[in-house]
Amino acid sequence: MTPFLSRIVRIEWGQCDPAGIVYAPRFLDICGESTIRLFEAAGLPKKRDMLKQMQVAGFPMVDLTARFLCPCSYGDDVTVETAAPVFGNSSFTIDHRISRDGQTCMECTEKRVWTVPAADRPGGLRAERVPDAVRALFAGKD
């Protein structure tokens, strides 16, 4: 995996179980936030603004794989690396790796779908091709 985005995250108490070890689903929250920051780092507006400006409803997750390789604890500073998306038509796949002191603690692959409001169903959503302008921001980065 070649990272497009790398950031340091301090493990907070609220991400841990009573023993101070990260509760596995909290790793997925960290990866989800990195997906949002990935699009911002590529040049898109903050998510709340992107939703308004691009008439996109969001990009819900439709598939997920994760491997938990070593625990992290309260107070650890971990490095979260996120690769550029690999685009399908309306979907995209993003790989994440979380490490501490060079040791991989968790790997995650998310598959998400670009969605827009469904004109024929108030409140509904439909998949739409990821815009070419978004794809272009990542061209040659995977």
Backbone as ProteinMPNN parsed JSONL, in Angstrom:
{"seq_chain_A": "MTPFLSRIVRIEWGQCDPAGIVYAPRFLDICGESTIRLFEAAGLPKKRDMLKQMQVAGFPMVDLTARFLCPCSYGDDVTVETAAPVFGNSSFTIDHRISRDGQTCMECTEKRVWTVPAADRPGGLRAERVPDAVRALFAGKD", "coords_chain_A": {"N_chain_A": [[0.846, -1.186, 0.0], [0.619, 2.142, -0.931], [0.734, 5.051, 0.771], [-1.502, 7.816, 0.528], [-2.358, 9.646, 2.268], [-1.246, 10.412, 5.507], [-1.496, 10.33, 8.981], [-1.21, 11.227, 12.442], [-2.692, 9.783, 15.25], [-3.852, 10.079, 18.498], [-4.669, 7.641, 20.815], [-7.662, 7.666, 22.503], [-9.317, 7.636, 25.733], [-12.046, 7.044, 25.524], [-12.128, 5.383, 23.334], [-11.431, 2.961, 24.195], [-11.665, -0.238, 25.927], [-12.599, -1.27, 29.317], [-10.094, -2.158, 30.221], [-8.316, -0.531, 29.015], [-7.565, -1.06, 26.423], [-7.834, -0.659, 22.907], [-11.072, -0.864, 21.695], [-12.139, -2.932, 19.178], [-14.071, -2.01, 17.093], [-13.679, 0.768, 17.254], [-11.355, 1.278, 15.893], [-12.334, 1.166, 13.327], [-13.851, 3.472, 13.235], [-11.786, 5.342, 13.275], [-10.601, 4.79, 10.801], [-12.752, 5.447, 9.105], [-12.916, 8.222, 9.521], [-10.464, 8.896, 8.441], [-10.961, 8.361, 5.77], [-12.707, 10.45, 5.101], [-10.956, 12.625, 5.543], [-9.094, 12.048, 3.604], [-10.334, 12.736, 1.158], [-10.561, 15.479, 1.58], [-7.833, 16.156, 1.748], [-7.121, 15.725, -0.852], [-8.206, 17.85, -2.114], [-10.907, 18.412, -2.123], [-13.801, 20.072, -0.681], [-14.479, 20.432, 2.91], [-16.366, 17.755, 4.405], [-19.081, 18.382, 5.153], [-19.521, 20.671, 3.629], [-18.95, 19.704, 1.099], [-21.07, 17.919, 0.718], [-23.186, 19.675, 0.362], [-22.313, 21.393, -1.767], [-21.705, 19.668, -3.902], [-23.946, 18.2, -4.324], [-24.028, 15.611, -3.358], [-25.04, 12.821, -1.446], [-23.576, 11.349, 0.242], [-21.198, 8.736, 1.061], [-21.798, 5.778, 1.642], [-20.657, 2.835, 3.397], [-20.308, -0.342, 1.936], [-19.013, -2.702, 2.017], [-16.554, -4.378, 3.976], [-13.388, -5.259, 5.173], [-11.247, -6.356, 7.726], [-8.258, -6.667, 9.597], [-6.952, -7.434, 12.667], [-4.046, -7.016, 14.241], [-2.261, -6.412, 16.359], [-2.697, -5.196, 19.683], [-3.684, -1.842, 20.622], [-3.316, 0.79, 22.997], [-4.727, 3.005, 25.503], [-3.604, 6.304, 25.182], [-1.588, 5.735, 23.358], [0.212, 6.848, 20.496], [-0.663, 6.528, 17.26], [0.037, 5.776, 13.826], [-1.845, 6.506, 11.048], [-2.315, 5.372, 7.913], [-3.511, 6.005, 4.708], [-4.547, 4.879, 1.605], [-4.817, 6.057, -1.82], [-8.058, 6.156, -3.369], [-9.378, 3.333, -5.153], [-11.159, 3.32, -7.97], [-14.352, 2.141, -8.987], [-17.28, 2.051, -10.886], [-19.612, 3.436, -9.582], [-18.615, 2.931, -7.153], [-15.915, 2.877, -4.718], [-12.783, 1.788, -3.439], [-10.882, 1.742, -0.505], [-7.818, 1.467, 1.166], [-6.536, 1.113, 4.447], [-4.029, 1.485, 6.972], [-3.026, 0.982, 10.254], [-0.524, 1.759, 12.489], [1.91, 1.346, 15.116], [4.818, 2.634, 16.33], [6.124, 1.608, 14.062], [5.13, -0.974, 13.838], [2.605, -2.893, 12.397], [-0.69, -2.633, 13.393], [-3.333, -2.835, 12.652], [-5.207, -3.516, 9.722], [-7.288, -2.402, 7.124], [-9.862, -2.561, 4.699], [-12.093, -0.673, 2.949], [-15.12, -0.591, 1.128], [-16.963, 1.677, -0.61], [-19.871, 3.534, -1.697], [-20.702, 6.065, -3.962], [-23.25, 8.248, -3.417], [-26.345, 9.856, -4.26], [-29.184, 12.027, -3.731], [-32.284, 10.413, -4.344], [-34.347, 11.272, -6.864], [-36.88, 10.29, -7.433], [-37.773, 9.174, -5.098], [-38.537, 10.572, -2.26], [-36.271, 11.367, 0.281], [-34.884, 9.08, -0.245], [-31.992, 7.302, -1.56], [-29.615, 6.959, -4.271], [-27.179, 5.165, -6.138], [-24.491, 6.716, -7.888], [-22.311, 7.437, -10.613], [-18.96, 8.043, -9.657], [-17.887, 11.319, -9.759], [-15.987, 12.593, -12.54], [-14.271, 14.71, -11.983], [-13.626, 14.29, -9.321], [-12.329, 11.813, -9.464], [-10.121, 12.594, -10.957], [-8.573, 13.982, -9.132], [-7.127, 12.056, -7.863], [-5.71, 10.765, -9.802], [-3.187, 8.69, -10.982], [-2.174, 8.221, -8.442], [-2.493, 5.813, -7.153]], "CA_chain_A": [[0.0, 0.0, 0.0], [1.302, 3.42, -0.975], [-0.189, 6.006, 1.401], [-1.785, 9.147, -0.021], [-2.552, 10.46, 3.466], [-0.73, 9.837, 6.738], [-1.759, 11.218, 10.11], [-0.99, 10.663, 13.775], [-3.884, 9.817, 16.096], [-3.652, 9.625, 19.877], [-5.776, 6.801, 21.28], [-8.369, 8.299, 23.62], [-9.935, 6.707, 26.679], [-13.362, 6.639, 25.014], [-11.96, 4.372, 22.285], [-10.898, 1.766, 24.841], [-12.464, -1.01, 26.866], [-12.177, -0.947, 30.689], [-8.684, -2.493, 30.443], [-7.496, 0.454, 28.333], [-7.213, -1.567, 25.089], [-8.787, -0.163, 21.907], [-12.194, -1.708, 21.308], [-11.909, -3.089, 17.739], [-14.852, -1.129, 16.209], [-13.179, 2.147, 17.27], [-10.402, 1.361, 14.788], [-13.116, 1.437, 12.113], [-14.169, 4.905, 13.291], [-10.57, 6.055, 12.875], [-10.469, 4.615, 9.352], [-13.814, 6.231, 8.468], [-12.498, 9.63, 9.553], [-9.364, 9.04, 7.485], [-11.566, 8.419, 4.433], [-13.176, 11.828, 4.919], [-9.78, 13.497, 5.438], [-8.449, 11.741, 2.327], [-10.961, 13.564, 0.133], [-10.166, 16.862, 1.862], [-6.416, 16.305, 1.395], [-7.032, 15.728, -2.318], [-8.65, 19.148, -2.607], [-12.357, 18.616, -2.0], [-14.139, 20.815, 0.545], [-14.856, 19.627, 4.082], [-17.495, 16.897, 4.032], [-20.382, 19.055, 5.254], [-19.607, 21.58, 2.49], [-18.991, 18.87, -0.1], [-22.424, 17.389, 0.574], [-24.026, 20.753, -0.177], [-21.81, 21.937, -3.029], [-21.647, 18.672, -4.979], [-25.218, 17.491, -4.324], [-23.808, 14.217, -3.008], [-25.66, 12.5, -0.162], [-22.549, 10.714, 1.058], [-20.6, 7.542, 0.475], [-21.94, 4.719, 2.642], [-19.851, 1.631, 3.28], [-21.075, -1.517, 1.529], [-18.223, -3.9, 2.3], [-15.464, -4.058, 4.887], [-12.556, -6.324, 5.714], [-10.298, -5.814, 8.699], [-7.382, -7.602, 10.312], [-6.443, -6.844, 13.895], [-2.79, -7.749, 14.378], [-1.726, -6.226, 17.705], [-3.532, -4.209, 20.371], [-3.245, -0.495, 20.962], [-3.814, 1.149, 24.322], [-4.962, 4.406, 25.843], [-2.432, 7.163, 25.165], [-0.681, 5.436, 22.242], [0.152, 7.623, 19.257], [-0.602, 5.597, 16.14], [0.075, 6.356, 12.493], [-2.901, 6.001, 10.173], [-1.979, 5.595, 6.512], [-4.668, 5.749, 3.855], [-4.176, 4.883, 0.187], [-5.761, 6.683, -2.749], [-9.133, 5.235, -3.725], [-9.435, 2.616, -6.423], [-12.532, 3.587, -8.387], [-15.173, 1.365, -9.895], [-18.189, 3.021, -11.508], [-20.157, 4.246, -8.493], [-17.971, 2.525, -5.905], [-14.47, 3.039, -4.587], [-12.192, 0.981, -2.38], [-9.792, 2.454, 0.17], [-7.053, 0.684, 2.132], [-5.989, 1.834, 5.601], [-3.145, 0.728, 7.852], [-2.738, 1.659, 11.519], [0.686, 1.179, 13.077], [2.496, 1.996, 16.295], [6.269, 2.413, 16.358], [6.512, 0.804, 12.906], [4.476, -2.284, 13.832], [1.222, -2.826, 11.927], [-1.661, -3.06, 14.401], [-4.625, -3.094, 12.026], [-5.369, -3.226, 8.297], [-8.714, -2.314, 6.813], [-10.248, -2.188, 3.347], [-13.492, -0.243, 2.87], [-15.729, -0.339, -0.183], [-18.026, 2.658, -0.422], [-20.621, 3.882, -2.905], [-21.049, 7.478, -4.121], [-24.713, 8.3, -3.494], [-27.017, 11.141, -4.431], [-30.607, 11.887, -3.415], [-33.113, 9.805, -5.4], [-35.41, 12.22, -7.223], [-38.18, 9.614, -7.481], [-38.117, 8.69, -3.754], [-38.127, 11.563, -1.254], [-35.514, 10.779, 1.385], [-34.145, 7.916, -0.716], [-30.68, 7.491, -2.169], [-29.265, 6.08, -5.378], [-25.765, 5.201, -6.504], [-24.179, 7.476, -9.096], [-20.895, 7.37, -10.975], [-18.087, 9.007, -8.988], [-17.593, 12.358, -10.758], [-14.649, 12.6, -13.137], [-13.456, 15.707, -11.29], [-13.13, 13.644, -8.092], [-11.369, 10.812, -9.907], [-8.92, 13.272, -11.443], [-7.767, 14.401, -7.98], [-6.325, 10.915, -7.44], [-5.116, 10.141, -10.977], [-1.774, 8.35, -10.857], [-1.757, 8.163, -7.032], [-2.698, 4.481, -6.561]], "C_chain_A": [[0.887, 1.243, 0.0], [0.369, 4.461, -0.367], [-0.293, 7.321, 0.622], [-1.861, 10.139, 1.13], [-1.975, 9.706, 4.653], [-1.003, 10.839, 7.848], [-1.506, 10.472, 11.415], [-2.279, 10.845, 14.571], [-3.488, 9.321, 17.478], [-4.886, 8.84, 20.3], [-6.363, 7.425, 22.542], [-9.04, 7.252, 24.497], [-11.282, 6.195, 26.161], [-13.303, 5.617, 23.895], [-11.578, 3.016, 22.868], [-11.936, 1.048, 25.695], [-11.97, -0.701, 28.281], [-10.713, -1.268, 30.999], [-7.743, -1.505, 29.742], [-7.015, 0.026, 26.953], [-8.271, -1.079, 24.101], [-9.815, -1.24, 21.58], [-12.197, -1.737, 19.78], [-12.766, -2.178, 16.851], [-14.382, 0.326, 16.214], [-12.096, 2.353, 16.215], [-11.142, 1.714, 13.492], [-13.564, 2.891, 12.073], [-12.973, 5.732, 12.826], [-10.383, 5.962, 11.362], [-11.527, 5.428, 8.609], [-13.48, 7.709, 8.439], [-11.357, 9.865, 8.564], [-9.885, 9.072, 6.052], [-12.044, 9.835, 4.14], [-11.992, 12.77, 4.718], [-9.01, 13.262, 4.137], [-9.015, 12.624, 1.22], [-10.622, 15.046, 0.342], [-8.715, 17.111, 1.447], [-6.221, 16.357, -0.122], [-7.513, 17.04, -2.919], [-10.147, 19.381, -2.587], [-12.652, 19.394, -0.727], [-14.417, 19.867, 1.709], [-16.163, 18.913, 3.779], [-18.825, 17.629, 4.097], [-20.591, 20.011, 4.078], [-19.69, 20.804, 1.177], [-20.4, 18.345, -0.346], [-23.354, 18.431, -0.042], [-23.596, 21.143, -1.591], [-21.876, 20.951, -4.184], [-22.945, 17.876, -5.107], [-25.049, 15.977, -4.118], [-24.435, 13.991, -1.634], [-24.645, 11.873, 0.796], [-21.959, 9.533, 0.331], [-20.621, 6.419, 1.504], [-21.06, 3.507, 2.331], [-20.751, 0.452, 2.909], [-20.31, -2.813, 1.758], [-17.02, -3.471, 3.138], [-14.705, -5.333, 5.22], [-11.555, -5.668, 6.651], [-9.518, -6.95, 9.328], [-6.799, -6.86, 11.497], [-5.206, -7.65, 14.306], [-2.11, -7.58, 15.728], [-2.519, -5.116, 18.379], [-2.854, -2.854, 20.507], [-3.939, -0.111, 22.262], [-4.006, 2.648, 24.46], [-3.635, 5.164, 25.875], [-1.445, 6.875, 24.05], [-0.881, 6.45, 21.119], [0.337, 6.622, 18.122], [-0.556, 6.389, 14.831], [-0.996, 5.688, 11.661], [-2.511, 6.381, 8.752], [-3.162, 5.161, 5.662], [-4.236, 5.902, 2.403], [-5.218, 5.632, -0.628], [-6.846, 5.681, -3.111], [-8.879, 4.543, -5.059], [-10.898, 2.684, -6.848], [-13.096, 2.491, -9.269], [-16.034, 2.38, -10.631], [-18.724, 3.956, -10.429], [-19.49, 3.917, -7.16], [-16.495, 2.898, -5.921], [-14.016, 2.262, -3.365], [-10.985, 1.73, -1.827], [-9.141, 1.519, 1.192], [-6.492, 1.603, 3.212], [-5.038, 0.894, 6.35], [-2.895, 1.591, 9.086], [-1.535, 0.956, 12.139], [1.135, 1.999, 14.284], [3.981, 1.634, 16.318], [6.718, 1.462, 15.244], [5.873, -0.569, 12.824], [3.029, -2.127, 13.403], [0.296, -3.418, 12.982], [-2.985, -3.472, 13.771], [-4.547, -2.724, 10.559], [-6.848, -3.291, 7.97], [-8.887, -1.942, 5.344], [-11.742, -1.889, 3.362], [-13.907, -0.169, 1.406], [-16.936, 0.541, 0.069], [-18.67, 2.987, -1.762], [-20.982, 5.361, -2.863], [-22.555, 7.547, -4.307], [-25.205, 9.735, -3.6], [-28.479, 10.945, -4.03], [-31.365, 11.301, -4.618], [-34.302, 10.722, -5.671], [-36.797, 11.58, -7.167], [-38.634, 9.078, -6.119], [-37.658, 9.702, -2.722], [-37.451, 10.881, -0.056], [-34.687, 9.579, 0.98], [-32.816, 8.302, -1.35], [-30.536, 6.578, -3.378], [-27.773, 6.231, -5.662], [-25.604, 5.991, -7.794], [-22.681, 7.364, -9.353], [-20.113, 8.443, -10.205], [-17.682, 10.04, -10.041], [-16.145, 12.306, -11.256], [-13.731, 13.596, -12.449], [-12.872, 15.141, -9.996], [-12.075, 12.626, -8.457], [-10.042, 11.451, -10.284], [-7.998, 13.699, -10.296], [-6.803, 13.3, -7.536], [-5.593, 10.239, -8.596], [-3.609, 9.913, -10.76], [-1.276, 8.2, -9.429], [-1.925, 6.774, -6.425], [-1.594, 3.522, -6.886]], "O_chain_A": [[1.789, 1.376, 0.827], [-0.69, 4.733, -0.932], [0.701, 7.853, 0.13], [-1.487, 11.305, 0.997], [-2.187, 8.502, 4.792], [-0.775, 12.038, 7.69], [-1.581, 9.244, 11.474], [-2.879, 11.92, 14.569], [-2.864, 8.268, 17.613], [-6.013, 9.316, 20.16], [-5.656, 7.676, 23.518], [-9.298, 6.129, 24.062], [-11.61, 5.024, 26.351], [-14.329, 5.037, 23.539], [-11.42, 2.04, 22.136], [-12.934, 1.627, 26.124], [-11.014, 0.058, 28.437], [-10.148, -0.711, 31.939], [-6.523, -1.62, 29.855], [-6.147, 0.678, 26.373], [-9.462, -1.082, 24.412], [-9.47, -2.37, 21.237], [-12.252, -0.684, 19.146], [-12.221, -1.605, 15.908], [-14.661, 1.055, 15.262], [-11.927, 3.458, 15.7], [-10.632, 2.47, 12.665], [-13.649, 3.482, 10.997], [-13.126, 6.698, 12.08], [-10.043, 6.953, 10.716], [-11.224, 6.037, 7.583], [-13.731, 8.382, 7.439], [-11.294, 10.915, 7.924], [-9.302, 9.747, 5.203], [-11.809, 10.36, 3.052], [-12.017, 13.618, 3.826], [-8.351, 14.17, 3.629], [-8.261, 13.196, 0.433], [-10.42, 15.778, -0.627], [-8.402, 18.149, 0.864], [-5.268, 16.963, -0.611], [-7.263, 17.319, -4.092], [-10.611, 20.446, -2.996], [-11.849, 19.385, 0.206], [-14.57, 18.661, 1.522], [-16.975, 19.4, 2.992], [-19.63, 17.507, 3.174], [-21.71, 20.149, 3.584], [-20.409, 21.197, 0.258], [-20.87, 18.328, -1.483], [-24.205, 18.103, -0.869], [-24.423, 21.213, -2.5], [-22.083, 21.354, -5.329], [-23.023, 16.962, -5.928], [-25.826, 15.176, -4.637], [-24.372, 14.86, -0.765], [-24.841, 11.874, 2.011], [-22.186, 9.345, -0.864], [-19.616, 6.135, 2.154], [-20.765, 3.202, 1.175], [-21.82, 0.268, 3.491], [-20.889, -3.898, 1.7], [-16.534, -2.346, 3.02], [-15.308, -6.365, 5.515], [-11.079, -4.562, 6.397], [-10.04, -8.041, 9.558], [-6.219, -5.784, 11.345], [-5.312, -8.82, 14.673], [-1.449, -8.504, 16.203], [-2.969, -4.186, 17.708], [-1.628, -2.741, 20.507], [-5.011, -0.622, 22.584], [-3.52, 3.441, 23.653], [-2.671, 4.73, 26.506], [-0.546, 7.68, 23.807], [-2.006, 6.858, 20.831], [1.365, 5.951, 18.035], [-1.044, 7.516, 14.748], [-1.056, 4.462, 11.574], [-2.39, 7.562, 8.426], [-3.737, 4.093, 5.868], [-3.642, 6.909, 2.017], [-6.353, 5.819, -0.189], [-6.585, 4.479, -3.157], [-8.252, 5.097, -5.963], [-11.773, 2.161, -6.159], [-12.428, 1.979, -10.168], [-15.556, 3.464, -10.967], [-18.34, 5.123, -10.364], [-19.774, 4.56, -6.149], [-15.909, 3.19, -6.964], [-14.755, 2.1, -2.394], [-10.177, 2.277, -2.576], [-9.827, 0.866, 1.979], [-6.037, 2.713, 2.935], [-5.22, -0.324, 6.358], [-2.591, 2.779, 8.976], [-1.52, -0.264, 12.297], [0.787, 3.169, 14.44], [4.341, 0.457, 16.324], [7.587, 0.616, 15.456], [6.057, -1.269, 11.828], [2.297, -1.32, 13.976], [0.474, -4.558, 13.411], [-3.679, -4.348, 14.286], [-3.903, -1.743, 10.19], [-7.571, -4.143, 8.488], [-8.15, -1.112, 4.813], [-12.553, -2.735, 3.738], [-13.134, 0.264, 0.552], [-17.818, 0.201, 0.858], [-18.09, 2.749, -2.821], [-21.5, 5.854, -1.862], [-23.088, 6.967, -5.253], [-24.585, 10.678, -3.109], [-28.96, 9.812, -3.993], [-31.102, 11.665, -5.765], [-35.155, 10.92, -4.807], [-37.781, 12.262, -6.881], [-39.754, 8.582, -5.994], [-36.487, 9.693, -2.341], [-37.993, 9.946, 0.534], [-33.871, 9.098, 1.765], [-32.557, 9.472, -1.634], [-31.228, 5.568, -3.503], [-27.189, 7.294, -5.45], [-26.461, 5.947, -8.678], [-21.888, 7.215, -8.423], [-20.54, 9.594, -10.112], [-17.186, 9.672, -11.105], [-15.217, 12.019, -10.501], [-12.529, 13.352, -12.341], [-11.749, 15.478, -9.621], [-11.023, 12.576, -7.821], [-8.974, 10.923, -9.974], [-6.781, 13.77, -10.47], [-5.783, 13.58, -6.906], [-4.919, 9.232, -8.384], [-2.871, 10.831, -10.403], [-0.072, 8.064, -9.214], [-1.533, 6.569, -5.276], [-1.632, 2.369, -6.458]]}, "name": "protein", "num_of_chains": 1, "seq": "MTPFLSRIVRIEWGQCDPAGIVYAPRFLDICGESTIRLFEAAGLPKKRDMLKQMQVAGFPMVDLTARFLCPCSYGDDVTVETAAPVFGNSSFTIDHRISRDGQTCMECTEKRVWTVPAADRPGGLRAERVPDAVRALFAGKD"}
